Structures are given as structure tokens and as C-alpha cells.
Amino acid sequence: MSFTAVWPIIDENDADAADEMTVGTPEDVDTLLRRLAEPGAGPAVIEHQARELIVDTEGLLGAPGTTRIPDHDVAAAVHQGFGYLTHADPDHDYSTLRGDPASPEYRSEYVDYPAGAGVPVEVLAAALKDFLATAERPAHVTWQPA
């Protein structure tokens, strides 16, 4: 199984700067998190290839009913030494991790993480490795409504 991660790069010389990585092994998850910790890296939107595509009835990406989109919304970030994760799918409402109360709020163009939603990067790594292997919302972490 694999997932694809796409994230923006803040670059004053290139307003469209971004990066992408296909993650297929647990070691790839560690590489992804190192890259997300680099200066300028924003949150990664993650699409698991083993999950179903659904019809875009709302017209999020074109005319309603003409495009197929992922049935899940997952984003991960590394900010100020903490890992952040959001998840939603047909079985789970949009949620973020319940993390260290000392972790700062992190806001981006795509996703906002409240203060206290950051976890040690090792915990984020374990959650993403679980998601990679199962294509399901990680169960060994604590979730809270986003």
C-alpha cells in the first residue's frame, strides 16, 4: 500500500512552490516527516491509494458529478518540533489529535491546528505508519473534534 503527500513550500521567489512524495514504506514516513520539518514546508495533504474514490457531488473540483475525489481528508504537518494530523472519512468526522497542551496553534492556508493538538513527531510517525498499513484512521492515538 502507499499514499501520496503533497505540500506547499513557502518561497518568496516562487508563489507556486510545492513538493510531493509517494510513501510506500515505514522508512518513507520518516523521510516525509523530516521533509515536512524543513523551513518553509507547509502541511501535507495525504491521499491513500487503497481508499475509495467517490463522486464529487458538491462540485469541489469541477462540475458536480463529473469528478471522482478521495473519500478521506488527511493532512499532516511538523511545526516547532511537534507533529500535527487531521483526519476525516465517511466513518469519522473531521478531527485532529489531542496532543501536548504546550503545543502551539498552527495555522496554514489549507488546515488549522488548535493549540494542544501537537504530539511528539514520533507519535505522528507511528500514526502515519498505521495509516499507511491499514488505510484506516489510526486507532492508537486520541482524536478530538477539529
URUR-V505541 format. One record per residue. N is the residue number from 0. PSI is psi in radians with two decimals (none if undefined). Layout:
N,PSI
N,PSI
This chain:
0,2.77
1,2.83
2,2.76
3,2.36
4,2.33
5,2.31
6,2.62
7,2.71
8,2.16
9,2.01
10,1.99
11,-0.31
12,-0.12
13,1.73
14,-0.32
15,0.28
16,2.36
17,2.95
18,2.87
19,2.60
20,2.38
21,2.22
22,2.08
23,-0.17
24,2.80
25,-0.61
26,-0.60
27,-0.61
28,-0.77
29,-0.72
30,-0.77
31,-0.81
32,-0.60
33,-0.71
34,-0.63
35,-0.34
36,-0.12
37,2.63
38,2.34
39,-0.21
40,2.29
41,-3.07
42,2.49
43,2.29
44,2.26
45,2.25
46,2.05
47,2.19
48,-0.30
49,-0.09
50,2.75
51,2.57
52,2.48
53,2.82
54,2.30
55,1.51
56,-0.34
57,-0.17
58,0.60
59,-0.60
60,0.86
61,-2.91
62,2.40
63,2.34
64,0.03
65,-0.22
66,2.55
67,2.36
68,2.82
69,2.60
70,0.15
71,2.75
72,1.88
73,2.35
74,2.48
75,2.58
76,2.77
77,2.17
78,2.20
79,0.71
80,0.03
81,2.67
82,2.46
83,2.53
84,2.35
85,2.72
86,2.44
87,2.54
88,3.13
89,-0.39
90,-0.15
91,2.30
92,2.82
93,2.14
94,2.81
95,2.93
96,2.59
97,2.00
98,-2.64
99,2.17
100,-0.40
101,-0.12
102,2.41
103,2.78
104,2.58
105,2.06
106,2.45
107,3.12
108,-0.65
109,-0.70
110,2.55
111,2.38
112,2.23
113,2.77
114,2.48
115,0.04
116,-0.07
117,2.47
118,2.88
119,2.51
120,-0.53
121,-0.60
122,-0.74
123,-0.75
124,-0.80
125,-0.71
126,-0.76
127,-0.57
128,-0.65
129,-0.81
130,-0.73
131,-0.79
132,-0.56
133,-0.37
134,0.25
135,2.83
136,2.24
137,2.36
138,-0.28
139,0.12
140,2.85
141,2.25
142,2.69
143,2.67
144,2.41
145,none
